[in-house]
Amino acid sequence: MSNTEPRPENQRFDRNHGSHHSYARDGDGSAARRSALVIHTMADIAAAFLGLWIVLYLLEANQSNVFVEFVEGVADWLAWWSQDIFTMDTDGIRVLLNYGLAAAVYLLIGHGIATRIRRL
């Protein structure tokens, strides 16, 4: 045995060495990290649409514009469950609270789930 080769007792055991199984698990958790990133990003996108609608509404954007209609439609779809939780006389405050609540919930739940998955 030459001096450059590792001694057998110092070699690390790899049970998958020589195995060509495509279904062997990566032990690095990369799938969990990717899943967490997808969930995190989806929550951010949902909150961004809701926040953008709030800003467009408060700045009195042209509601007949195609882009504004699209953002409003996505925001309405995302915040269907939080519509009219707060019924204020002032429309701006009502939109801010109802859509802002939905954005906050998406961020909290999405980031919480992503953090939990990353710890797996």
N, C-alpha and C positions, 0 to 999 in steps of 0.2 A: 504494500500500500504506500503510495507516495505521500509526501507531506502536504500537497495541495488539495487532496481529496478530504472531505470531512469524514470523520470517524463515524461508524454506524450508530454509536450511542448518542452522537450529537445531532443526528439528522432528525428533522421534524417529520412526524408521521402525517401523511395525507391520505385519508381513506379514499378519496376520489382520484388519486394519482393513477393514471392509466385508464380511468373510467371515462367513457365518452357519452355519458348520459346527459341529454339536453335538458332534462327536468331537474337536474341537481340544483339545489338552492344556493343562491349567493348568501353568504353569511354577513354581508356588509349592510343589509337593510336598505339597499337602493330602491327597491320597489316601494317600500314604506315611505321613503323620502319623496319619491315621485308622486305617490298618491296624496301625500300631505301637501305638496306644492300645488297640485291640481285643485284640491279643495280650498286651499288658501287663496288661490288666484280667482276661483269662481266667486268666492265671498267678496273679494275686492272689486270684481267687475260688477256684481250686483249692487254693492254699495255705491260704486261710481255712477252707475245709471241713476240710482235714486237721488244721489247728491246733485247730479247734473240737472235732473228735472226740477229739484228745489230751486237751484240757482236760476234756471231759465224761467220758472214761474215767478220768482220774486223780482226778476229784472224785466218782467212783462214782455217776454219774447213773443214774436209773431206766432200765434197758435195755428195758423194755417200753413206755416212752413213745413215742408216734408220732414226735415231733420227733427224739428221740435215735435211734430206728431209722432215720429218714430220713438223718440226718447220718452215721450209721455206714455205711449203704448207699452213699452217695456217696463217703465216704472209702475204703471197700473197693474200689469201682470205680476210683477214681483211683490207689490204691496197690496194685493187684493185682500189679504187677511187683516191688514191694519187700517183699512179705509174706515173713516168715521169713528175711530176710537175716541178721538178728540173732536168735538163739534164746537168750534169757536165761531164767533161772529165775523172775525177778520179772516178772510180767505188765506192770506199769506201765512199767518200763524198756524192755521189748520193744516195747510200743505206741509209746512216745516215740521210740525209735530208728527203727523201721520206717516209721512214718507221718511222722516228722520228716524222715527222709531224702528221702521222696517230696516233701514240701513244699519242701524246700531245692532239690531238682533242678528242680521246676516253676518256682520263682522264678528260679533262675539261668538256665535255658534260656529261659524266657519273656521275662525282662527283657533278656537278651543279644540275642535275636532282635529285640525291639522297638527296642533301641538301634541295632542294625545297619540296620534298615529306615529309621529316622529319618535316618541319615546318607546315604541314597541321594538 
